[in-house]
């Protein structure tokens, strides 16, 4: 070979081949299932693409002798599996007879058809729940509803059946009880077992649980459903009204609870009540605080057989509006050891208190809810005067007092009406040096300000 030929010579190190996408699966055993019942089984990663190319599945079929007892309930038609990915498949077994059921699984693709076996075992049911759904109806919190000697479960086989376990399987594990039987038992052929059950609600609303029965050599439990609705108490404050300055008794009460129902579960209570601070006032007998525009009081009391928990006295004011809600923002029960009881859930309902006579009288409104009483001080020691700018938003007795640092009354002005930006001018030329306090009080508010005289 000449030099030119050597320079232009080449040899390939590549080997060309046609690669066929490949998938695989496995035989399926769906285990035992009661005859006439269905069992669903999801098999993770059932069909696996084990090649470096996409694999198309046209469909997955079941055929054979007992194919009518099997079905595929997941989507398995025209599925493309990317390289090295898998497909989950969910099967259903619904045996129509006792004994082994056999069929075949056929996985169809454009390239190949794969075949695998599927098997399941049908089991004759030995027990029957005579009443699958037991409804206790509506029961008040603090009371209970019981069913005694109720035929619940029956042996429908020709053999003895040993019940080796029965228990609540949820979701409610708190509000239902099995009173009897209290131990495992055996049923002869055709025998029925009676149960005594109780619903003792703690929480408002509808609830339910299941009793699961396991018996010897059973493949899975059978279930009876228990349901009930707690209509329990709600705590509320009665609506009321009064004229400004009148005293009224407000009532904290229980509804939807039988007499004595509360005393069955608690000994004491504590409630926090909130209302608009300018509309209602309470005596110092109650623990109270002011928060923003509200007054919050705490009422503690004992539980007895009465549906009235507490009576508290209020005084109606003029306020910044004609009415206020009286809200129960907290309600706690306590047991005989003074420990808070947290497992009972009670609804609350607010009351409405309305101030009467807050309207246009003689062409003037008693209170102006669009305005707000206020005080602003402008002092000028050099010019020896101060200006007070006052807004009075309500009719009634209001006043201005100026007091020195020794508590001596220096000036006094009284008002009875609504004023917008009222200007008061005080000559301070005769005031001694020092700090002076301005007290502005209306029927519903009190404002304290101060100014300094320096000469």
CORRAHU-V748994 format. One record per pair of residues at least 12 apart in sequence whose C-alpha atoms are under 8 Angstrom apart, sorted by sequence separation. I is the first residue (numbers start at 1). J is the second residue. D is the distance in Angstrom with one decimal. If there is no record, write none. Layout:
BEGIN
i=(I	I)
j=(J	J)
d=(D	D)
END
This chain:
BEGIN
i=(60	104	105	211	212	238	286	287	376	377	400	401	437	438	76	104	105	181	210	211	237	238	277	286	375	376	399	400	437	438	75	103	104	181	210	211	237	238	375	376	399	400	436	437	74	102	103	180	181	210	211	237	238	278	375	399	435	436	60	73	74	102	103	179	180	209	210	236	237	277	374	375	398	399	435	436	59	60	72	73	74	102	178	179	180	208	209	235	236	276	277	373	374	397	398	435	436	58	59	72	73	101	102	166	178	179	208	209	235	236	276	277	373	374	397	398	434	435	57	58	59	72	73	100	101	165	178	179	208	235	236	275	276	372	373	396	397	433	434	26	57	58	59	71	72	100	101	164	177	178	207	208	234	235	274	275	328	372	373	396	397	433	434	25	57	58	70	71	100	101	130	131	163	164	176	177	206	207	233	234	274	275	328	372	373	395	396	432	433	25	56	57	70	71	99	100	130	162	163	176	177	206	207	233	234	274	327	328	371	395	431	433	24	25	56	57	70	98	99	129	130	162	163	176	177	206	233	273	274	327	394	395	23	24	56	57	69	70	98	99	129	130	162	163	175	176	205	206	232	233	272	273	326	327	369	394	23	24	55	56	69	70	95	97	98	128	129	161	162	175	176	204	205	231	232	272	273	325	326	368	392	393	23	24	54	55	69	95	96	97	98	127	128	160	161	175	204	205	272	273	325	326	367	368	392	393	22	23	54	55	69	93	95	97	127	128	160	161	175	203	204	271	272	325	326	367	391	392	393	21	22	23	54	55	127	128	160	161	201	202	204	270	271	324	325	366	367	391	392	21	22	53	54	126	127	159	160	199	201	203	270	271	323	324	366	390	391	405	21	53	126	127	159	270	283	323	324	365	366	390	391	404	405	21	52	125	126	158	269	270	282	283	323	390	391	404	405	21	23	49	51	52	69	125	155	157	158	268	269	282	322	323	389	390	404	405	20	21	22	49	50	51	70	154	155	156	157	176	268	269	281	282	322	389	390	403	404	21	49	50	155	156	268	269	280	281	322	388	389	390	402	403	49	50	66	67	126	155	156	172	267	268	280	281	388	389	402	403	48	49	66	67	154	155	172	173	267	280	281	322	387	388	402	403	48	49	65	66	67	154	155	171	172	266	267	279	280	318	387	388	401	402	48	64	65	154	170	171	279	317	387	400	401	47	48	64	153	154	170	171	278	279	280	316	386	387	400	401	46	47	63	64	152	153	169	170	263	278	279	318	385	386	400	45	46	47	62	63	151	152	153	168	169	262	263	278	279	385	386	399	400	45	46	47	62	63	151	152	168	169	262	263	277	278	279	385	386	398	399	44	45	46	62	63	151	152	168	169	262	279	384	385	398	399	44	45	61	62	150	151	167	168	260	261	279	384	385	398	43	44	60	61	149	150	166	167	260	279	384	397	398	42	43	60	61	149	150	166	167	259	260	321	396	397	42	43	60	61	148	149	166	259	320	381	396	42	43	59	60	148	165	166	259	276	318	319	320	321	394	41	42	58	59	147	148	165	275	276	318	320	394	40	41	57	58	59	146	147	163	164	165	257	275	368	392	40	41	57	58	146	147	163	164	274	275	367	40	57	58	146	163	164	255	274	275	320	366	39	40	56	57	145	146	162	163	254	273	274	38	39	55	56	144	145	161	162	253	254	273	274	38	39	144	145	161	253	254	273	274	38	144	252	253	272	273	37	38	143	144	251	252	253	271	272	273	36	37	142	143	251	252	271	272	35	36	141	142	251	252	271	272	33	35	36	141	142	251	270	271	33	34	35	36	139	140	141	250	251	270	271	33	35	139	141	249	250	269	270	30	35	136	141	249	250	269	270	249	250	269	248	249	268	269	375	247	248	267	268	247	248	266	267	268	247	248	266	267	268	246	247	266	267	245	246	265	266	268	244	245	244	245	373	375	377	379	381	243	244	374	381	382	242	243	244	377	381	266	279	318	33	35	28	30	31	32	33	34	35	27	28	29	30	31	32	33	34	35	139	141	237	21	24	26	27	28	29	30	31	32	33	34	35	134	136	137	138	139	140	141	142	237	20	25	26	27	28	29	30	32	34	132	133	134	135	136	137	138	139	140	141	237	132	133	134	135	136	137	138	139	140	141	236	129	131	132	133	134	135	136	138	139	140	129	133	127	129	235	240	244	234	235	236	237	239	240	241	242	243	244	233	234	235	236	237	238	239	240	241	242	243	244	232	233	234	235	236	237	238	239	240	241	242	243	142	234	236	241	140	141	140	140	143	142	141	142	142	142	318	319	317	318	317	203	202	203	204	202	203	204	202	203	204	279	278	278	33	32)
j=(72	116	117	223	224	250	298	299	388	389	412	413	449	450	89	117	118	194	223	224	250	251	290	299	388	389	412	413	450	451	89	117	118	195	224	225	251	252	389	390	413	414	450	451	89	117	118	195	196	225	226	252	253	293	390	414	450	451	76	89	90	118	119	195	196	225	226	252	253	293	390	391	414	415	451	452	76	77	89	90	91	119	195	196	197	225	226	252	253	293	294	390	391	414	415	452	453	76	77	90	91	119	120	184	196	197	226	227	253	254	294	295	391	392	415	416	452	453	76	77	78	91	92	119	120	184	197	198	227	254	255	294	295	391	392	415	416	452	453	46	77	78	79	91	92	120	121	184	197	198	227	228	254	255	294	295	348	392	393	416	417	453	454	46	78	79	91	92	121	122	151	152	184	185	197	198	227	228	254	255	295	296	349	393	394	416	417	453	454	47	78	79	92	93	121	122	152	184	185	198	199	228	229	255	256	296	349	350	393	417	453	455	47	48	79	80	93	121	122	152	153	185	186	199	200	229	256	296	297	350	417	418	47	48	80	81	93	94	122	123	153	154	186	187	199	200	229	230	256	257	296	297	350	351	393	418	48	49	80	81	94	95	120	122	123	153	154	186	187	200	201	229	230	256	257	297	298	350	351	393	417	418	49	50	80	81	95	121	122	123	124	153	154	186	187	201	230	231	298	299	351	352	393	394	418	419	49	50	81	82	96	120	122	124	154	155	187	188	202	230	231	298	299	352	353	394	418	419	420	49	50	51	82	83	155	156	188	189	229	230	232	298	299	352	353	394	395	419	420	50	51	82	83	155	156	188	189	228	230	232	299	300	352	353	395	419	420	434	51	83	156	157	189	300	313	353	354	395	396	420	421	434	435	52	83	156	157	189	300	301	313	314	354	421	422	435	436	53	55	81	83	84	101	157	187	189	190	300	301	314	354	355	421	422	436	437	53	54	55	82	83	84	103	187	188	189	190	209	301	302	314	315	355	422	423	436	437	55	83	84	189	190	302	303	314	315	356	422	423	424	436	437	84	85	101	102	161	190	191	207	302	303	315	316	423	424	437	438	84	85	102	103	190	191	208	209	303	316	317	358	423	424	438	439	85	86	102	103	104	191	192	208	209	303	304	316	317	355	424	425	438	439	86	102	103	192	208	209	317	355	425	438	439	86	87	103	192	193	209	210	317	318	319	355	425	426	439	440	86	87	103	104	192	193	209	210	303	318	319	358	425	426	440	86	87	88	103	104	192	193	194	209	210	303	304	319	320	426	427	440	441	87	88	89	104	105	193	194	210	211	304	305	319	320	321	427	428	440	441	87	88	89	105	106	194	195	211	212	305	322	427	428	441	442	88	89	105	106	194	195	211	212	304	305	323	428	429	442	88	89	105	106	194	195	211	212	305	324	429	442	443	88	89	106	107	195	196	212	213	305	306	367	442	443	89	90	107	108	195	196	213	306	367	428	443	90	91	107	108	196	213	214	307	324	366	367	368	369	442	90	91	107	108	196	197	214	324	325	367	369	443	90	91	107	108	109	196	197	213	214	215	307	325	418	442	91	92	108	109	197	198	214	215	325	326	418	92	109	110	198	215	216	307	326	327	372	418	92	93	109	110	198	199	215	216	307	326	327	92	93	109	110	198	199	215	216	307	308	327	328	93	94	199	200	216	308	309	328	329	94	200	308	309	328	329	94	95	200	201	308	309	310	328	329	330	94	95	200	201	309	310	329	330	94	95	200	201	310	311	330	331	93	95	96	201	202	311	330	331	94	95	96	97	200	201	202	311	312	331	332	95	97	201	203	311	312	331	332	93	98	199	204	312	313	332	333	313	314	333	313	314	333	334	440	313	314	333	334	314	315	333	334	335	315	316	334	335	336	315	316	335	336	315	316	335	336	338	315	316	316	317	445	447	449	451	453	316	317	447	454	455	316	317	318	451	455	341	355	394	120	122	116	118	119	120	121	122	123	116	117	118	119	120	121	122	123	124	228	230	326	111	114	116	117	118	119	120	121	122	123	124	125	224	226	227	228	229	230	231	232	327	111	116	117	118	119	120	121	123	125	223	224	225	226	227	228	229	230	231	232	328	224	225	226	227	228	229	230	231	232	233	328	222	224	225	226	227	228	229	231	232	233	223	227	222	224	346	351	355	346	347	348	349	351	352	353	354	355	356	346	347	348	349	350	351	352	353	354	355	356	357	346	347	348	349	350	351	352	353	354	355	356	357	257	349	351	356	256	257	257	258	261	261	261	262	264	265	443	444	443	444	444	343	343	344	345	344	345	346	345	346	347	444	444	445	219	219)
d=(8.0	5.7	5.9	5.5	6.8	6.7	6.4	7.5	5.8	6.4	5.8	6.7	5.8	5.6	7.3	4.5	6.5	8.0	6.1	5.2	7.1	5.8	7.5	6.8	6.9	5.0	7.3	5.1	4.3	7.9	7.8	6.1	5.5	6.2	5.5	6.5	5.7	7.0	5.8	6.6	5.5	6.5	5.5	6.6	5.9	7.5	5.3	5.6	7.4	4.5	7.7	4.8	7.7	7.9	4.8	4.3	6.9	5.4	6.1	8.0	5.2	6.1	6.5	7.6	5.1	6.0	5.9	5.9	6.2	5.9	5.7	6.6	5.9	5.7	5.9	6.2	5.8	6.8	7.4	5.7	7.5	4.7	7.5	5.2	7.2	7.2	5.3	7.2	5.4	6.1	4.7	7.4	5.0	7.2	5.0	4.6	7.8	7.9	4.3	6.0	6.0	5.5	6.9	7.5	6.3	5.5	5.4	6.6	5.8	6.4	4.5	4.9	4.8	6.9	6.0	6.1	5.7	6.6	7.5	5.4	6.1	4.6	6.8	7.0	5.2	6.2	4.8	7.0	4.2	4.7	7.5	5.5	6.2	6.8	4.6	7.8	5.0	7.4	5.3	7.3	6.6	4.4	7.8	5.8	6.2	5.8	5.9	5.4	5.7	6.5	5.7	6.4	5.8	6.4	6.5	5.6	6.5	7.0	5.1	5.1	7.8	4.8	6.9	5.6	5.4	6.7	7.1	5.2	4.4	7.2	7.0	6.1	5.7	7.0	7.4	5.0	7.4	5.7	6.1	5.4	5.7	6.8	7.2	5.4	7.8	6.0	6.2	7.0	5.2	4.7	6.8	5.1	5.6	6.8	5.3	6.3	5.2	7.9	5.4	5.6	6.5	5.8	6.2	5.3	6.7	4.4	7.3	6.3	5.7	4.4	7.3	6.5	5.8	6.3	5.9	6.1	4.8	7.2	4.9	5.9	5.6	6.2	5.7	4.6	7.9	4.0	4.8	5.5	6.6	4.6	6.7	5.5	6.8	5.4	4.4	7.6	5.8	6.3	4.4	6.6	4.7	6.9	4.2	7.6	5.8	6.2	5.4	6.3	5.9	5.1	6.5	5.3	5.5	6.6	7.3	5.4	5.4	6.7	5.7	6.2	4.9	7.9	7.9	6.0	5.2	5.7	6.5	5.6	6.4	5.2	7.8	7.4	5.1	6.9	6.0	5.6	6.4	6.3	4.9	5.2	7.4	5.4	4.3	7.3	6.7	5.1	5.2	7.5	7.4	7.8	5.8	6.9	5.2	6.9	5.2	5.2	4.8	6.4	4.6	7.8	5.7	5.9	5.7	6.2	5.2	6.8	6.1	5.5	5.6	6.5	6.6	7.0	5.3	7.8	5.6	6.5	5.7	6.5	6.6	6.5	5.8	5.7	6.4	4.6	6.9	4.0	7.8	5.0	7.7	7.7	5.8	7.2	4.5	7.2	4.7	6.5	4.5	7.7	7.8	7.5	5.7	7.0	5.2	5.9	6.3	5.6	6.0	5.6	6.5	7.9	5.3	6.8	5.1	5.8	5.6	6.6	5.7	7.0	5.7	7.5	5.7	6.5	7.0	5.5	4.9	7.5	4.9	7.3	5.5	4.9	5.3	7.3	5.3	4.4	7.3	5.5	6.6	7.8	8.0	7.1	5.1	7.8	5.9	7.1	4.9	7.7	4.9	4.9	5.8	6.6	6.4	7.2	4.1	5.2	6.3	6.4	6.0	5.5	7.2	6.5	5.8	6.6	7.5	7.6	6.2	5.8	7.3	7.5	5.5	4.7	5.9	5.9	5.7	4.9	4.5	7.4	7.9	6.6	7.0	7.3	6.9	6.1	7.9	7.7	6.8	6.6	6.8	7.8	5.7	6.3	5.5	6.3	5.4	5.6	6.4	5.8	6.2	5.7	6.0	5.1	5.7	5.4	4.3	6.9	6.1	5.1	7.6	7.9	4.8	7.9	6.7	5.2	5.0	7.6	5.7	7.4	7.5	5.0	7.9	6.9	6.0	5.1	5.6	6.7	5.7	6.6	5.6	6.6	7.0	5.5	5.5	5.3	6.5	5.5	5.8	7.0	5.0	4.9	7.3	6.3	6.7	5.0	4.6	8.0	6.1	6.0	6.5	5.5	7.6	5.7	6.5	6.7	5.0	6.7	7.6	5.8	5.7	7.0	5.6	6.4	5.7	6.4	4.4	7.3	5.9	4.2	7.5	5.3	4.6	7.4	4.6	7.0	5.1	5.5	6.5	4.6	5.7	6.3	4.6	7.5	6.2	5.8	7.9	6.7	5.9	6.4	5.7	6.6	6.8	5.1	5.8	5.8	7.3	5.4	6.8	5.7	5.7	6.8	4.3	7.3	6.9	5.3	4.8	4.9	5.8	7.0	6.8	5.4	6.5	6.2	7.2	6.8	5.4	7.0	5.6	4.2	7.2	5.4	6.9	6.0	6.8	5.1	5.4	7.8	5.5	6.7	5.8	5.7	5.6	6.1	7.6	6.3	7.7	6.5	7.6	4.5	7.0	7.6	5.6	7.3	4.8	6.1	4.7	7.6	4.2	6.3	4.6	6.1	7.3	7.9	6.2	4.9	5.6	6.8	4.6	7.6	5.8	6.1	4.9	6.4	5.5	6.1	6.8	7.5	7.2	5.0	7.0	4.3	5.8	6.8	7.0	5.0	5.0	5.1	6.7	5.4	4.2	7.0	5.0	6.4	6.6	7.0	5.5	5.7	6.5	5.2	6.1	5.4	7.0	5.6	7.0	7.8	7.3	6.4	5.9	6.0	4.6	8.0	6.7	5.2	4.5	6.5	6.8	7.8	6.3	4.1	7.8	6.2	6.2	4.2	6.0	6.2	6.7	5.8	7.9	7.5	7.0	5.6	7.7	5.5	6.3	7.8	5.4	5.4	6.5	5.1	6.2	7.5	7.0	4.9	7.8	6.9	5.3	7.1	5.5	7.3	7.3	5.2	7.0	6.1	6.7	8.0	6.0	7.9	7.6	5.8	6.3	6.1	5.1	5.6	6.3	6.0	5.2	8.0	4.9	7.5	4.4	4.8	7.2	4.2	4.3	6.3	7.3	5.7	6.5	7.9	7.7	5.6	6.4	5.9	7.7	5.7	6.3	5.5	6.5	5.2	6.7	5.1	6.7	5.2	7.9	7.1	6.9	5.3	6.8	5.6	5.7	6.5	5.6	6.5	5.6	6.4	5.6	6.6	7.0	4.4	7.2	4.8	6.8	4.4	4.4	6.1	5.4	6.0	6.1	5.7	7.4	6.5	6.8	6.8	5.5	7.1	7.0	5.7	7.4	6.5	7.0	7.5	7.5	7.6	5.1	7.7	5.1	7.1	6.1	7.5	7.2	6.0	6.3	5.5	6.7	7.5	5.1	5.9	5.5	7.4	4.7	7.9	4.5	7.4	7.1	5.6	7.9	7.9	7.3	5.9	5.6	6.7	5.9	6.5	7.0	5.8	7.1	7.3	6.1	5.4	7.2	5.3	7.0	6.4	6.8	7.5	5.5	6.2	5.6	6.6	4.5	7.3	4.4	5.7	6.3	5.9	5.8	7.2	6.8	5.4	7.5	5.0	5.7	6.3	6.1	5.9	6.7	4.5	7.7	5.6	5.2	7.8	5.7	6.5	4.8	5.6	6.0	5.6	7.3	7.1	7.6	7.7	5.2	4.9	5.8	7.9	7.3	7.9	7.0	6.0	6.5	4.8	7.7	6.3	7.5	6.4	7.9	5.6	7.8	7.0	7.7	7.3	7.3	7.6	5.4	7.7	7.5	7.5	6.1	6.3	5.7	5.6	5.1	6.2	5.8	6.2	5.0	4.6	5.3	4.6	5.6	7.5	6.1	7.1	7.9	7.7	6.1	4.8	4.6	4.9	4.9	5.8	5.9	5.8	5.8	6.8	7.7	7.7	7.7	6.3	6.2	5.6	6.8	7.6	7.9	7.8	7.6	7.8	5.9	6.3	5.9	7.7	6.5	5.8	7.3	6.3	6.1	6.1	6.2	5.2	4.7	5.0	5.2	4.1	7.9	4.8	4.7	4.9	4.9	4.8	5.9	5.7	6.0	4.3	6.5	7.5	7.7	7.1	5.7	6.0	6.2	5.7	7.5	6.1	7.2	7.1	7.3	7.5	7.9	6.5	6.9	7.8	6.4	5.4	6.3	5.6	6.9	4.8	6.5	5.2	6.7	5.6	7.1	6.0	4.6	4.7	4.6	5.9	5.4	4.7	5.0	4.6	5.4	4.6	7.8	7.2	7.1	5.4	6.2	6.0	4.7	7.5	5.8	6.6	5.7	5.5	6.2	7.6	7.1	6.8	6.6	6.9	6.8	5.9	7.3	6.3	4.7	7.2	6.0	6.1	6.4	7.2	6.4	7.2	6.9	6.6	7.5	6.6	5.6	6.2	5.0	5.0	6.8	6.8	7.5	7.9	7.9	5.4	7.4	7.1	6.4)
END
